[in-house]
Each structure stands twice: as structure tokens, then as C-alpha cells.
Amino acid sequence: MGRNTRKRRMPLATKVMAGTAALALGGGGLVWANFYASAHESDRGQHRTLAAGAQVATIQCPDIGQRLRDVPRGARAGVDRELAQLDKQITEAYARLASTRGAQQGDAGFVQNSILGPLKSKRSAALDRIGTDIRRVGGQVPRGLGRFAGCRGMGADQPADGGGGQNGGQNGGQNGGSQPPGDGGGGGQAPGGDGGAAAGPVAADFVDITTVRPGSGALPNGLAANGDSGSTGSFTTVCGVNENNLFNSDNIIVAPGVDNGAHHTHDYVGNQDNNAFSSDEDLANAETSCQNQGDVSTYYWPVLRLQDGTEEFDAGDLGGGAEGNIGKILKADRAEIRFVGNKRGDVVAMPKFLRIITGDAKAFTNGLANANTAWSCTGFEDRQLTDKYPICPDGSQVVRTANFQSCWDGQNADSANHRDHVAFVRDDGTCADGFQAIPQLQVRLVYDVPAPTVRKGQVRDPYAVDGFPEQLHKPITDHNDFINVMDEELMNTVVECINSGEDCE
């Protein structure tokens, strides 16, 4: 397997994380690391209390990036750096949370006093710097930004807004909550088990696809824009499955100019000059893995890993094992990339360098507002899961599907929060006022994944999507990214094929 393009420096906090992960490795997988508070922890701002014995598995912080909707262009570089710093602070706090379980059991105030309190102070300073960056160029700082400095402890059973049971009642009783290890509740792993350590996943994150009711659907955000009317054509681009082993833990969209901005490793197909420091000019002049050389677009997604104890090339790197992303990287057997039309009318060309993120890498702590996940198995794709990983029967493969936003504001190739310039179609297939229909990108990834075994609330040899360490590798955090770098001639061909009802390659 290939290596990252740059060696990552490992600060002290991530060394702690790496040590925790290394201790968890054993017996071909991960050992038990289920976490319990010894007394009440209250968060006055949230009016929530974690009772004694409840899991304090991770840290939930307000996502500042989604609250910054009007950042002047002159301030964006500085703001992006501070947003990346906020992510780093959460990672460091989570590392401390994961490495101090004994102290937490002996001190009811440990998490608040030693982890969440200092984290709030660091976040307050970063928010102040964001305000300074915005004011320096004459911008308006959102009122009350400082109130988002505080974070809280969170359990491991469902997303922040209680929406974890998207498939509730359909998953054969697999929606286990925060139960003590060994009780069959699926909330943790028993000592010596192979799956689910500090970074997850746990048994409750998996479901046998054959027990899911046919017709189960994914999140509404995943609506396909096309139908049997309107612009009914399609354009398929074949870009391989990352045969060139291009991996890194950067995120050129969310954290440009920031090393390890994603805190997890990405697969890349298409454009071959993908890192945090690539300019639009670099992207335009890069080579491509796509068969059609006019498509130099960037298509990338977090890698899928089998937690089998394999030490990958990034086992000691930031974004990899140093941040809880451990195990064998599984490349997709097939990466099907297709653009389709709009069921109500024609589509217009995408602007060059349009950036789109679909899904939310922080959906477990952010809630479901931007989540867009769809997990299934070949032969069972009439059953789509959002908050569960499927266990597929023999002869069936795991499928990840992403349907992107397909309405564009007609002006901007990006926006301050990387979302406001694009939108999903409404239920009737139309775009909101002021938005235009563009080709909808659909990405279908098919994997040959050994089926995990779940018994008595324990999972052995689990697989999971890479993610921010505090997201516990929940399936709801899956996401997909795209930068359009098609040349004008090819983009016009895509639009013509779709609007004329042709299926092109």
C-alpha cells in the first residue's frame, strides 16, 4: 500500500492516542475499551446530565465551521487555519479522554475539570482569533460566537440529536444502547474481544442486512435528482479505484493549506495532485486516473478499514493509527461515478472548480442535518442503512452510495461553510428559488469485506469508515467530496448527454 506524500509530525497528544491504539491492538483486532462515568456530569448550557454508569464515550463540540456563513474572502485562509486548530484541540481532548479512564472512575469531576474545562479555554482563544481575522478585513463577526466554546461529554449510542435510530424497528433488534459490556446490549466489547476499542465501532453499529425490511430508505438528503421525466440522460466517468495508492489525511476543500486537516485518510481517484496545498492551477495541470483525460476532477472519500490488527503504512501517522484509524485499508472493487439529470427539467453546466461535500464527517456529534449516508449490500440495495454498517451474506458485497447536491446558486464555486452554494433538490425535484439544476454526481463504491461476527453484544473483525477520532467510527459519519476540474468541452458534453436523454461515457 502506498504512503502519504509527506511525513506527519506527531505531537504529544497524538502520541497518547497512538499509544492507546497500540495497547488496544491484539488477537487480530481491538480489545475492550468501553467507558463509564462514576458519577453525574452536568452541562448547564445543554441542561443534560449523564447518570452514574452511563457511557462518557466521546466529546461533542459545536461545529463552528457551519456557523460561519459570511466570511470575507480575505479572512478565509486565517479562519480555515483556526477551524483546523479547533479540530486538533478536540482530537487532543479526546486522546486525553481515552487515556484517563481510571482517573475518571475515581473522580466525578475529572472530565469536566481536566478535559472539558481546558478545552473550552482553548476554543475560546481560537474563536477570538477567528473574530480578529474577520474584523481585520472589515467583516461582521457572528453575534455570540463565543458561546459555542463549550463542549460536553457524550454517550456512544446515537447521534447528538437523538436521530441514531433511523432504521429503528427495522434492524432486527440491533439498535443496542449504552449497556455494560457482556450484557448483550451491543454497547461495548468484552475484554479480549476483537472489535470496538476507544475509537469504535461497537456491536450495535452492525446489522445483518437480511433482517432489514425491504423498502427501507436512506436519509432524505440522499434523494436522487433524476427520474423518468425532465433530463433523463447520464454520463459515466471511469477513474479506477485508486490503483496509484494516492492517500493522505488532508482536506483541500475544508482545510486548504492545513496539513492533516481531515484527521483521517482519504482514497483519491481522478486528479493526482490532491493535497492541502494544491491550488486550482495545480489541479488543472495535474494528471488524472480517469479514462477520459478531459476529466481531471477530484473525487475522494474516507477509506474503509478492516480492524484486523494489520499495521498499514499510516499506522504511526496523524490521520492514521495516531488518531485511532487502524487496520487494513480496503480498496473498493468498483468505483462507479455517474452524473445524472433533474426530473423536472434541463441541467446547466457546473462551474470549473465547483466544490461539493456531501454528508458530514461529524454527524455523530453534530446531528443529522447534513448527514447523507447509504450503506447496503449487493443484491439487497432495496434496503439502505444510515446509522448501521451492513453484515452481508456470503456472495454479497458492501455498498456505499452517495448522491450529491444538484442545485447550484449560479454564482459561487464554494462558500464559507462549503455548503450554502449548493443544495439538494426539493421533494418534487425542483431547486429552491435562485438555484439552478446541475448534473447530480452519484458515487457507488463496492467492497469485498469479510463479514464481522456479532455474538452476545460483541463484534469480531469489524470494518469501519475512517473518521475524526471523537466520532467513534460511526457509519452515520460517512461522506464524499468532489471538485469539478472537467475541461469546458467535456462539461458541455456531460450536459448535452443528460439533457438529450443519452447515456454516455
C-alpha positions in Angstrom: 0.0 0.0 0.0 1.3 3.5 -0.8 2.3 6.1 1.7 1.2 9.6 2.4 3.1 12.2 0.4 4.5 13.9 3.5 5.7 12.5 6.8 3.4 13.6 9.6 4.8 15.1 12.8 3.3 13.5 15.9 2.6 15.9 18.8 2.4 14.7 22.4 -1.4 14.4 22.5 -1.4 12.2 19.4 1.4 10.1 20.8 -1.0 9.4 23.6 -3.7 8.4 21.1 -1.2 6.2 19.3 -0.2 4.5 22.5 -3.9 3.9 23.4 -4.5 2.4 19.9 -1.4 0.3 20.2 -2.4 -1.1 23.5 -5.8 -1.9 22.1 -4.4 -4.0 19.3 -4.2 -7.7 19.9 -5.6 -11.0 18.9 -6.2 -9.8 15.3 -8.3 -6.9 16.3 -9.2 -4.4 19.1 -9.8 -5.2 22.8 -12.4 -3.8 25.0 -12.4 -0.1 25.8 -16.0 0.7 26.9 -16.2 3.8 29.1 -18.3 4.7 32.1 -18.6 7.8 34.3 -18.5 7.2 38.0 -20.9 10.0 38.9 -23.1 12.7 37.5 -21.7 15.1 35.0 -23.9 18.1 34.2 -23.7 20.6 31.4 -25.8 23.6 32.4 -25.7 25.0 28.9 -27.3 21.9 27.5 -29.4 21.1 30.6 -28.2 17.5 30.2 -27.0 15.0 32.8 -25.1 11.8 32.4 -26.1 9.4 35.1 -23.7 7.3 37.1 -22.8 4.2 35.0 -23.6 5.9 31.7 -21.0 5.9 28.9 -18.9 9.0 28.5 -17.5 7.8 25.2 -16.7 10.9 23.3 -16.8 14.7 23.2 -19.4 16.8 21.5 -18.5 20.3 20.4 -20.5 22.8 18.3 -19.3 22.8 14.7 -18.1 26.3 14.3 -17.5 26.0 10.6 -21.2 25.5 9.9 -22.0 28.7 11.8 -19.7 30.9 9.7 -21.8 31.7 6.7 -20.5 35.1 5.6 -16.7 35.1 5.9 -15.0 37.7 3.7 -12.6 36.1 1.2 -9.7 38.0 2.7 -10.3 36.3 6.0 -10.9 32.7 4.9 -7.3 31.5 4.9 -6.9 32.6 8.6 -10.3 31.3 9.6 -9.7 27.9 7.9 -6.5 27.6 9.9 -8.3 28.3 13.1 -11.1 25.8 12.3 -8.4 23.2 11.7 -6.9 24.2 15.1 -10.3 23.7 16.7 -10.4 20.1 15.2 -6.9 19.5 16.5 -8.0 20.6 20.0 -10.9 18.2 20.0 -8.6 15.4 18.9 -6.2 16.1 21.7 -9.0 16.3 24.3 -10.4 13.0 23.0 -7.0 11.4 23.4 -6.9 12.5 27.0 -10.5 11.3 27.5 -9.4 7.9 26.1 -6.3 7.6 28.2 -7.6 8.6 31.7 -10.4 6.2 32.3 -9.1 5.1 35.7 -8.9 8.7 36.9 -12.5 9.3 35.6 -13.8 6.5 37.7 -12.2 7.8 40.8 -13.2 11.5 40.4 -16.7 12.6 39.4 -15.4 16.0 38.3 -12.4 14.8 36.3 -13.8 15.0 32.8 -15.2 18.5 33.4 -12.2 19.9 35.3 -9.4 18.2 33.5 -10.7 17.8 29.9 -13.7 19.9 29.1 -12.8 23.0 31.1 -9.3 23.4 29.5 -10.8 22.6 26.1 -13.3 25.4 26.5 -10.5 27.8 27.2 -8.5 26.8 24.1 -11.6 27.0 22.0 -12.4 30.5 23.3 -9.0 31.7 22.3 -9.4 30.2 18.8 -12.8 31.8 18.4 -11.3 35.2 19.5 -8.7 34.8 16.7 -11.4 34.0 14.2 -13.2 37.2 15.2 -10.0 39.1 14.8 -9.4 37.7 11.3 -12.9 38.6 10.2 -12.8 42.1 11.6 -9.4 42.8 10.2 -10.8 42.8 6.7 -14.0 44.7 7.6 -16.3 41.7 8.1 -19.0 41.2 10.6 -18.4 38.6 13.3 -21.5 36.5 14.1 -23.1 37.7 17.3 -22.4 35.5 20.3 -19.8 33.3 18.6 -18.0 32.8 21.9 -21.0 30.9 23.4 -20.0 28.0 21.2 -16.7 27.4 23.0 -18.1 24.9 25.5 -18.2 21.1 24.8 -19.8 18.2 26.7 -19.3 14.5 27.3 -21.5 12.2 25.1 -22.6 8.6 25.1 -21.9 6.2 22.3 -25.4 5.0 21.4 -26.8 7.5 18.9 -26.1 10.8 17.1 -26.4 14.0 19.1 -29.9 14.9 18.2 -31.3 11.5 19.1 -31.7 10.5 15.5 -29.5 7.5 15.7 -32.4 5.1 15.2 -33.0 6.0 11.6 -33.6 2.3 11.0 -35.3 1.7 14.3 -37.6 -1.3 14.3 -36.3 -2.5 11.0 -32.9 -3.8 12.0 -33.8 -6.9 13.9 -33.2 -5.5 17.3 -29.7 -4.4 16.6 -30.1 -0.8 18.0 -28.4 -1.6 21.3 -27.7 1.4 23.5 -25.2 2.2 26.2 -25.1 -1.1 28.0 -22.4 -2.6 30.2 -20.0 -4.9 28.4 -21.1 -8.5 28.2 -24.8 -7.9 28.8 -25.8 -8.3 25.1 -26.7 -4.7 24.7 -24.2 -4.1 22.0 -22.8 -1.0 23.6 -19.2 -2.3 24.1 -16.8 -5.1 23.8 -15.8 -7.6 26.4 -12.2 -7.9 27.5 -10.3 -10.0 24.9 -12.8 -9.3 22.1 -11.5 -8.3 18.8 -13.7 -5.4 17.9 -14.5 -1.9 19.1 -12.0 0.0 21.2 -11.8 3.6 22.1 -12.4 4.7 18.5 -15.2 2.2 17.8 -17.1 0.7 16.2 -19.2 -1.4 18.6 -21.6 -4.3 18.0 -24.6 -2.0 17.9 -23.2 -0.3 14.8 -23.8 -3.5 12.7 -26.9 -5.2 11.4 -27.5 -8.3 9.3 -28.8 -6.9 6.0 -31.1 -9.9 5.6 -33.1 -8.8 8.7 -33.7 -5.3 7.4 -37.2 -4.7 5.9 -37.1 -4.3 2.1 -38.0 -0.7 1.1 -36.0 0.8 3.9 -34.6 4.1 2.7 -31.6 6.3 3.4 -31.7 9.9 4.7 -33.9 12.3 2.7 -30.7 14.2 1.7 -29.8 11.2 -0.4 -32.6 11.7 -2.9 -31.7 11.0 -6.5 -32.4 14.1 -8.6 -33.2 12.1 -11.8 -36.4 10.4 -12.7 -38.3 9.2 -15.8 -39.0 12.8 -16.9 -37.0 16.0 -17.3 -33.4 15.5 -18.2 -33.1 11.7 -18.2 -29.6 11.1 -19.6 -26.4 10.2 -17.8 -22.7 10.5 -18.1 -20.3 7.9 -16.6 -16.7 8.6 -15.9 -14.3 5.7 -15.3 -11.5 6.7 -12.9 -10.4 3.5 -11.3 -10.2 2.6 -7.6 -7.0 4.4 -6.5 -4.6 2.0 -8.2 -1.9 4.6 -7.8 -2.2 4.4 -4.0 -2.8 8.1 -3.5 -3.7 8.6 0.1 -3.4 11.4 2.6 -5.2 12.9 5.5 -5.6 16.4 4.1 -8.9 18.0 3.1 -8.3 20.6 0.3 -11.9 21.8 0.5 -12.5 22.2 4.2 -8.9 22.9 5.3 -6.8 24.2 2.4 -3.2 24.9 3.4 -3.5 22.8 6.6 -1.5 19.6 7.0 -3.7 16.7 8.2 -6.8 18.8 8.0 -9.1 15.8 7.7 -7.7 13.8 10.7 -8.5 10.6 8.7 -7.1 9.1 5.5 -8.8 9.6 2.1 -8.9 7.5 -1.1 -8.4 9.6 -4.2 -9.4 8.9 -7.8 -9.3 11.3 -10.8 -7.0 14.2 -10.1 -3.5 13.0 -9.0 -2.3 16.3 -7.3 -4.5 16.2 -4.3 -3.2 17.7 -1.1 -3.9 20.6 1.2 -1.5 22.9 -0.7 -2.8 22.3 -4.2 -4.0 25.4 -5.9 -6.7 25.5 -8.6 -3.9 25.9 -11.1 -2.2 22.8 -9.7 -5.4 20.8 -10.0 -6.0 22.0 -13.6 -2.4 21.0 -14.7 -2.4 17.6 -12.9 -2.6 14.1 -14.4 -5.8 12.1 -13.9 -6.7 8.5 -13.4 -9.9 8.9 -15.4 -10.0 7.2 -18.8 -11.4 10.4 -20.3 -8.4 12.7 -19.9 -10.7 15.7 -20.0 -11.9 14.8 -16.6 -9.2 16.0 -14.1 -11.8 16.3 -11.3 -11.1 15.3 -7.8 -13.2 12.5 -6.3 -12.3 11.5 -2.7 -13.8 9.7 0.3 -12.6 8.3 3.6 -11.0 4.9 3.4 -12.8 1.8 4.7 -10.7 -0.4 7.1 -10.9 -3.9 8.4 -9.9 -3.7 12.0 -7.9 -7.0 11.9 -4.6 -5.8 13.6 -2.9 -5.0 10.3 -0.3 -2.2 10.6 -0.9 -0.1 7.5 1.6 2.4 6.0 0.0 5.1 8.2 -0.1 3.1 11.4 2.0 5.7 13.2 0.9 8.7 11.3 -1.5 11.5 12.0 -4.7 10.8 10.2 -4.0 7.1 10.6 -3.1 5.0 13.6 -2.0 8.0 15.7 -5.7 9.2 15.6 -7.4 5.8 16.0 -7.8 4.9 12.3 -6.2 1.5 12.4 -6.4 -1.7 10.4 -6.2 -2.9 6.8 -7.3 -0.3 4.2 -9.8 -1.9 1.9 -9.9 -0.5 -1.6 -13.2 -0.6 -3.5 -13.6 -3.4 -6.0 -15.6 -1.0 -8.1 -16.0 2.8 -8.0 -18.9 3.8 -10.2 -19.0 7.6 -10.8 -22.0 8.9 -12.7 -23.7 12.2 -13.4 -27.5 12.3 -13.9 -30.2 14.9 -14.7 -33.1 16.5 -13.0 -36.6 15.0 -13.1 -38.2 18.4 -13.6 -36.1 19.9 -16.4 -32.7 20.5 -18.0 -29.4 20.9 -16.2 -26.8 23.6 -16.7 -23.0 23.2 -16.7 -21.1 23.2 -13.4 -18.6 26.0 -13.0 -15.0 24.8 -13.1 -13.5 24.2 -9.6 -17.0 23.8 -8.1 -16.5 22.2 -4.7 -19.2 19.9 -3.1 -19.2 18.0 0.1 -22.0 15.5 0.7 -22.5 14.0 4.2 -21.0 15.1 7.4 -17.8 13.7 8.9 -19.0 14.9 12.3 -22.6 13.7 12.1 -22.4 11.6 15.2 -21.8 14.7 17.4 -23.4 17.3 15.0 -26.7 15.6 14.5 -28.3 14.6 11.2 -28.8 18.0 9.5 -26.0 17.4 6.9 -25.8 13.6 7.2 -26.1 11.7 3.9 -25.2 8.1 4.3 -26.4 5.0 2.5 -24.9 1.5 3.3 -26.2 -1.7 1.8 -25.1 -5.0 0.2 -25.2 -6.2 -3.4 -28.4 -8.0 -4.0 -30.1 -6.1 -1.2 -29.9 -2.5 -2.3 -33.7 -2.0 -1.8 -32.6 -1.8 1.9 -30.5 1.3 2.6 -29.0 1.9 6.1 -27.9 5.2 7.6 -26.7 4.5 11.1 -25.6 0.9 10.7 -22.9 -1.0 8.9 -24.4 -3.9 7.0 -23.3 -7.5 7.5 -23.6 -9.1 4.1 -24.3 -12.8 3.4 -21.9 -15.0 1.5 -21.5 -13.8 -2.1 -22.7 -10.3 -1.3 -20.5 -7.2 -1.1 -20.7 -4.0 1.0 -22.0 -0.9 -0.9 -21.5 2.8 -0.1 -23.7 5.2 -2.1 -23.5 9.0 -2.2 -26.0 11.2 -4.1 -24.6 14.7 -4.2 -26.4 18.1 -4.0 -27.6 19.0 -7.5 -28.8 22.6 -7.2 -26.3 25.5 -7.5 -26.7 29.2 -6.6 -25.5 30.2 -10.1 -22.6 32.3 -8.7 -20.2 30.7 -6.4 -17.8 27.7 -6.7 -17.6 27.5 -2.9 -19.0 29.1 0.2 -17.6 30.0 3.6 -19.1 26.8 5.2 -18.7 24.8 2.0 -22.4 24.1 1.8 -24.5 27.2 1.2 -23.6 27.5 -2.5 -25.3 24.1 -3.3 -28.4 22.4 -2.2 -30.4 19.2 -2.6 -33.5 19.2 -4.8 -36.8 19.5 -3.0 -39.1 16.5 -2.8 -40.8 17.4 -6.1 -37.4 17.6 -7.8 -37.2 21.4 -8.1 -34.5 23.6 -6.9 -35.1 26.4 -4.4 -35.6 29.9 -5.7 -32.4 31.4 -7.1 -30.8 27.9 -7.6 -30.3 26.1 -10.8 -30.2 22.3 -11.5 -26.8 21.0 -12.3 -25.7 17.4 -13.1 -26.1 15.3 -10.0 -22.9 13.3 -9.1 -23.7 9.8 -7.8 -20.8 7.6 -6.4 -21.3 3.9 -5.8 -18.5 2.1 -4.1 -18.5 -1.7 -3.8 -16.2 -3.6 -1.4 -15.3 -7.2 -0.7 -15.4 -7.1 3.1 -15.1 -10.2 5.3 -18.3 -10.3 7.3 -17.9 -9.4 11.0 -19.2 -11.7 13.7 -21.6 -10.4 16.4 -22.3 -12.6 19.4 -23.6 -11.6 22.8 -23.1 -8.0 22.2 -19.5 -8.4 20.9 -18.2 -7.9 17.4 -15.1 -9.5 16.0 -13.2 -8.3 13.0 -15.3 -5.3 12.4 -14.9 -2.9 9.5 -15.4 0.9 9.7 -15.0 4.1 7.8 -12.1 6.4 8.7 -13.1 9.5 10.7 -12.3 12.1 13.3 -11.3 10.1 16.4 -14.1 11.5 18.6 -16.8 10.4 16.1 -16.2 6.7 17.1 -16.2 5.5 13.5 -20.0 5.6 13.4 -21.4 4.8 10.0 -23.5 8.0 10.0 -20.3 10.0 9.6 -19.6 8.7 6.0 -19.1 11.4 3.5 -17.8 12.1 0.0 -16.1 15.1 -1.7 -15.8 16.4 -5.2 -14.0 19.2 -7.1 -15.1 19.7 -10.7 -12.0 20.0 -12.9 -13.5 18.9 -16.2 -12.5 21.0 -19.2 -15.2 23.1 -20.8 -15.7 20.8 -23.8 -16.2 17.7 -21.6 -18.6 19.5 -19.2 -20.7 20.7 -22.2 -20.7 17.0 -23.4 -22.0 15.9 -20.0 -24.8 18.5 -20.1 -25.7 17.7 -23.6 -25.9 13.9 -22.9 -28.0 14.4 -19.8 -30.5 16.9 -21.4 -30.9 14.8 -24.6 -31.7 11.6 -22.7 -28.5 9.8 -23.8 -26.3 7.5 -21.6 -22.7 8.5 -22.4 -19.2 7.6 -21.2 
